[in-house]
Amino acid sequence: MREQGTPAFVALVVTGIALRLLFVCLAGARELTFHSGGSDAPSYVLLAQNLLGHLGFAYAGFPSAVRPPGYPLLLAGAMVMFGPKYILAVRMLQFVLGIATVFVCAAAARRLFGATAGRASLLVGLLLPTLLFTTAQLLTECVATLLTALFLHQMVVQRENCDARSAATLGWSAGLESMFRFNAAALPLFAAIAIFSGPQRRTQWGRAALALGVPLLLVSPWIIRNEVAFGGQVLYSTQGGPNAVQGVLTSEGRTQPGDTDLLIRNLGWELHQIETNSSARAKLPSEAVLDRAALRIVPALWMRKGWHAGPLLLKKLADFWLSWDQLADTKSLASQERLIRVAGVLCYWMVLSFAVAGWWGLRQTNAAIANLLLIYAAGLTLLHLPLVMNTRLRIPLLEPLFVILAGVGCAALAPHFSRLRRLISSRAVAQPSS
């Protein structure tokens, strides 16, 4: 006998895959998608073009470390292989990676709570609007989300098996993601927590060396490059300073009316002025100087906030966890796009509710794993508090967790809701005899 999904389950799986493909087709070969509302895609494309033009990882001849190297390198490779059709090729690749992300999440949910949770997680991941929206965008989220899903799956495996293989996989997934998104550099910390909070204490240090050493090895060429390019003034990124300033002044990180003027008044510049090949770039100093100058003014900006710092932090949490930025900070977008985003947020809230229920159900059956996942979510939230916090920053790091836990939540609640139980249950099909 083998298990097969119900007709409704199969129909929803096909719908989810078709929707993702539709997003890719609608975006076509344009840099910006119809639902982007503005994007950092041109900055990544320009870096890739400069690399292929033998201008270095730089803008206007000035070395840059404001963007991680992974995605520009991916775009440059696609440009070489596919020529003018490189954008469509990258989007098709991301379509495949997005499907893979959902299957990895489903595998983790199945490991935690059984086959029913795995099927529910598969449906949630395929239909979750935030993962749908990132499929077609020329941004790092799609690749990074897959790497986070792999990281979380291996974190569960490590906590259960305490083996060297999962420790090494934790390391390479965290290290590779750190080359696509700078905030992923925190992932090895959670790998170490998973290792040192588990049993098998005699092998903990060896596994920790793998989980921490592999990402350091993967990131080291970038660190060496920065050491040479910036004369020892930059270790990993030049985004920390401007990001911290935005975390106070424009905490949602969106370029709404007035945001650019506010940043220039306080900082003296904004990112678009350095992410260009225009001769105007020469009017500003190196990114290392700009980054340090930005960091110096951050304490004064927080002091100026006074008691308003409390409401600001609450807003940042609402933007990060509840996607409030997609409801309140979209005034510059067309009304049709705003309605799409409202619908997406409502769907996300439903998934988040199932994820909370899933965490509670997991806590009853495997408190150690539930606590580890809670530490992961809470730790990443706290690390982002001084910086920009919005939906797009949350997606790569937390959405896979929500997909996994929502699957667990659906499975835990299914016995109490007949329609849900029928949707995610399987039916046995007889195997043909040989």
N, C-alpha and C positions, 0 to 999 in steps of 0.2 A: 504494500500500500504506500501511496505517496500523498502529500498534502497539496491542495490546490486552492487558490483564493476563490471567494465567491464572485459571481458575475459583477456585483456592484463594486467590489474591491478591484477587480481587473479593470473595469471601466474607469475608475478614478486614477489608477496607475497610468493608464493610457492617456487620460486627460492631462495629468501632471506633466508627462513627457512631451505631449503635444504643445502645451502652453509654453514650455521652455523653448521648444523649437520655434514657436511663433515669435517669441521675443527676439530670437536671433534673426529670423527672416525680416521682421519689421525694422530692425536696426540697420540691416544691410551692410553697406561698406562705409557708412558715415562714422566719424570719430565719436560724435555724441549721439546717444539714443534719444528716442522721442520722450522718454520719461526721466531723463537725467537731471533736468533743472539746473544745468551747470555741472562742470566736472573738472577733475584734475587730469583727464585723459590727454589733452594737448601737451601738458608738461612731460608726461611719460613718452609720448610720441616724439617730441622734440629731442629728448635725451637719446632715444634710440637712433634718430636720424644723425645726431652729432657723433654718436659712436661709429656709425657706418661711414660718416664723412671724415673719420680720423681726427675729430676735434676733441676726443676724449670724453670722459664722463663729466661734462662741463656745459655751462651756458656762456656764450659770448667769450669763450676762452678762460672763464673763471671756474676752477674746480668746484664741483658741487657734491654735497652729502646731505641735501635736504630731502632727497628721495632715495629709498633703498635700491640696490642695483638689479635685483631679480627680475622685476617686470620690464624695465627698459631692455635688458638683455633678451628676454623672451620675445619682445616686440621686434628687436633688431634681427633675431634669428628668423622670425616669420617674414620680415621684409626681404631677407636674402632668399628664402625658400619659395615664397609665393608672390613676390613683387607687388604690383598694385592691389592684388586681392588679399593682402596680408591681414587686413582687419577682419574680413569674413572668416579667414582661416583661424585666427585667434578666437573669434566668437564660437566657432564650431568646436575648437579644443575646449573652451570653457563650458560648452554644453555637455561634453563628455565628462569633464571634471566635476561638474555640478551633479550629474547623475551618480557618479562614483561617490561623491560626498554623502548623498542620501543613503546609498547602500552600506557605507561604512557606519553611519549613524544607526541604521537598522540592525547591523551586526552587533553593535555595542548594546543596544536595547535588548536584543534577543539574548545576549550573554547575561544581562542583568536580571531579566524578568521573564524570559521564555519567548517562544515563537510568536505568540499573540502580540506581545510588545514590539517585536521586530516588525511585524506587518503594519502595526499602527504607526510606528516611527517612519516606515517607508512612505506611507500616505502623507503624513505630516510634512516630511521633508520635501516631497515632490510638489506639494501645493502651498507651502509657506511663501507668502508674497515677498518677504525680504530676500529669500534665496532665489526666487524667480527673477526679481528685478536686477540682481547682480550678474546674472548669467551673461547678458549681452553687453555689459559695460566694459570699456577698456580701462579697467582698474584692477587693483590687486586682490579685491575681496574674494573673488571666485576661487583663485588658486589657494589663498590663505585659508579659506574656510575648509577646503579639503584637508589641508595639512593639520588644522586644528582637530578635525574629526578623527584623523589617524592618531593624533596625539592623545585625545581623550580615550579612544578605544584601547590604546596601548597602556594608558594609565590604569585603566580597569584591569587589563591583563596582568600588569606588573603587580598591582595590589593583591591579586589572587595567586599568581604563580611565582612571583619573586625570581624571575629568570633573567639571564643576561641579554637574551635576544630582545625582549620587550624593552629593556633599559636602553639598549642601543637604538631601537626604533624611536623611542621617546627623544633621544638625543638628535637623530638626524631630522626628524620631523620638526622639532623646535628650531634647530639650526637653519634648516632650509626656509622655514617660514620667517625667520628673523631677517633673511635676505630679501623678503618681499614686503614685510611690514615691520617697522622699527619697534612697535609696541609688543611684538611677539617675543622680544628678547627676555621677557619675564617668564616664559614658559619653562625653561630649565629649573627655575625655582620650585615650580609645582611638581616637576618630575622628582626632584630631590625629596619633597614632602611625601610623595607617594611611596618612595623607597624607604625612607627612614621611619615612616609611621607603620610599616608593615612588619610581618614576622621575618624569619630567616636573617637574624641580625649578624650572623657570621659573614655573610656575603654582601652586606649593605654597602660597605665602602667601595668594593669593586664595581657594583652596579651603579653607584652614584658617580664613580669616575667615568663610566661610559655615558651616562645621561648628561653629565656636565662637560665632559671632554670632547665628545663628538660635535656638539654645536659650536664650541669654541674653535675647533678645527675647521669647521665649515665657514665660520665668520672671519677667520684669521686673514684670508687674502684681502678682504674689504678693509680690515683694520690696518693692515700693512699699507694698502693703497692710500688710506687717509693720512697715515703717518708721513708718507712721502709727499703727497699732494699739498697738505696743509702745514708742513714743517713741524709736526708734533703738536699742533694746536687742536686737532680734532681726533677723537677716538673712534666714535661709532656713527654719530649723526649731528647735523647742524639744525635739526628741527626742534630740539628741546626748548630753546629760548623763545622763538616766535610762537610755538605751541602753548607754552606756559603763559605768555602774554595774552593770547587769544582765550585761554582758559579763564581769564578774569574779565576781559573786555567783551569778547564775542564768544561766549562759552559753547554755543552750539556749532561753531566753526562754519556757519553758512554765510555766504556773501550776500546778505540782505541789504536793502538800501540804507546807506549811512555807515555800514560796518567798515568799509575800506577807509573812509575819511577818519573814522575813530581810530583805527589802527595807525594810520599815517601820523595823526596828531600826537599819539603817545609813543609810537615806536620809531617814527621817521621814515618807514618804508613798509611794504607788504610783499608777500611771496611772489605775486605776479611780476613785480619789478625786478626780481633776480632770476626768475625762470623764463628767460627770454634771450634771444641772440641779438637783440637790439643794441646799438651802440650806447644807449642810455644806461645799460647795465654797468658801464665803466664809472658812472658817477657814484656808485656805492662801493664800499670796501669788500673784502673777502667774506665769505659766509662764516668763517671762524670768528671774525671781528663782530659781525652782526649778531651772531648767536650769543656771544658773551655779553654784549651790550644789552640784548633783550633780557637775559637772565638777571642782570643787575637791577633792572627796574621792576621786576616782578614783586618783591616784598613791598615796595612803596604802593604798587597798585592794589594789593590786598589790604594794606593799611588804610588806603583811601576808601575802600568799600565799607569799613566800619561794621556796624551791625547788619548791613545789607549782605555781608558775606554769607550769613546763614541762609536766607532765601535763595541766594545764588547757588549754593551747594545743593539745596533741595531741587532747584530747577535742573541742575546738571544730572542729578540722579534720575529725575523724571524723564529727561531727554534720553538718557542711556538705557534705562530699564523699561520705560513705558512708551518710547518713541514720541514723546511730547513735541520734540522738534519738528516732526512731520505733520503736526496739527497746528502749532502756534507760530512757527517760524518759516512759513511758506508764502508770505504775502506777495512776493515778487513773481510767483508762478501763476500760470493760467488756471482759470477756475476748473477746467476739466482735469488737469493734472493734480490739482489739490484734492478733488473728489477721489481720484485713484489712490492717492496717498492715505486719505481718511479710511477708505475701504481696507487698504492694506494694514493699517494700524489696528482696526477692529479685529481683523483675522489674527493678527499677531497677539493681541490681548487674549483671544480664545486659546491659542497655543500656549501662551505663558501660563494661563490658568491650569491647563492640563499638565504642564511641566511642574508646577508647584505641587499639584496632587500626586504626580509621579514621584517627586522627591520624597514626599511624605510616605507614600507606599513603599518606596525603596528603603526608607529608614526603618520600617518595621521588619524587613527581611534581611537587610544588609547594611547595618548602621555605619560600618567602617567606610564603605564605598560612598554612602550618602554624605557622610561628613567630609570626605575628601573632595567630593564635587562641590559641596557648599563652600569649602575653603577656597577652591579654585574660583568660583563665581565672585565671592566676597573680596578675595585678594585682588583680582583684576579690577574690580570696581574701585577699591581704595587707591590702587596705583594710578588710576586715571583721574581721580578727583582734582588734582592740581591742574590738569590739562583740559583740552577740548573733550567734550563728551557729547556724542550724538549717536543716532541709529547706525550710521555707516561704520563708525569705529567699533560698535558692539558686534555687528554681524559676524566678522571672521572669528572672533574669540568666544562668543557666547551662543550664537545661534545653533551650532552643532550640539551643544549641551542641552538646549531647550528642545531640539528635535528628539534627542535620545530620551529625555525625561518625559516629554509629552507622550511618546510611545508607551513608556511605563505607566503613565497616568491613565491612558486609554485602557490599557490592559487591566489595571487595578479597578477601574470604574465599570468595565464592561459587564460584570455579573449583575450590576444594578440597573443597567439600561439595555433592554433587549435589542433595539436597533443597532446600537454600537457593537453589541456582542455579535450580532449576525454579520455586520460589516467586516470586522477584523478577524473573525473566526475562519478556520480553514475547513475544507471538506475533503474527506479521504477518497482517493481514486484508486481503483484496483490496477495493479501493474499487469501488463500482458504477460502471459506465461511464455517461456522460451521453448 
